[in-house]
Amino acid sequence: MFTINKKQVAMARVLGVAIVAALGLASCATYDDEFAGINSRLDQLDTRVQGAAQSAESANQSAQQANQRLDQMESRVRQLEAAPRRVPRG
């Protein structure tokens, strides 16, 4: 029969811990790749958000200018409507 002594049990434990540690460290390397991919995607999204913010700011400025022009036109229309009517000649 085959008997297991304390030395063999200790060696099996050491090997088990070494295998678990090796697998743990190997999986960390794949996480590094995943984190790099995620960071790259976040950078791309950040760039797109900044571009959208700039476009929104530009659109806001254009809208403000259009509103100012509309206010000027509205004032002029009110002046024309309030002016006395001319009687046609002839």
Stockholm file with secondary structure:
# STOCKHOLM 1.0

chainA/1-90         MFTINKKQVAMARVLGVAIVAALGLASCATYDDEFAGINSRLDQLDTRVQGAAQSAESANQSAQQANQRLDQMESRVRQLEAAPRRVPRG
#=GR chainA/1-90 SS CCCCCHHHHHHHHHHHHHHHHHHHHHHHHHHHHHHHHHHHHHHHHHHHHHHHHHHHHHHHHHHHHHHHHHHHHHHHHHHHHHSCCCCCCC
#=GC SS_cons        CCCCCHHHHHHHHHHHHHHHHHHHHHHHHHHHHHHHHHHHHHHHHHHHHHHHHHHHHHHHHHHHHHHHHHHHHHHHHHHHHHSCCCCCCC
//
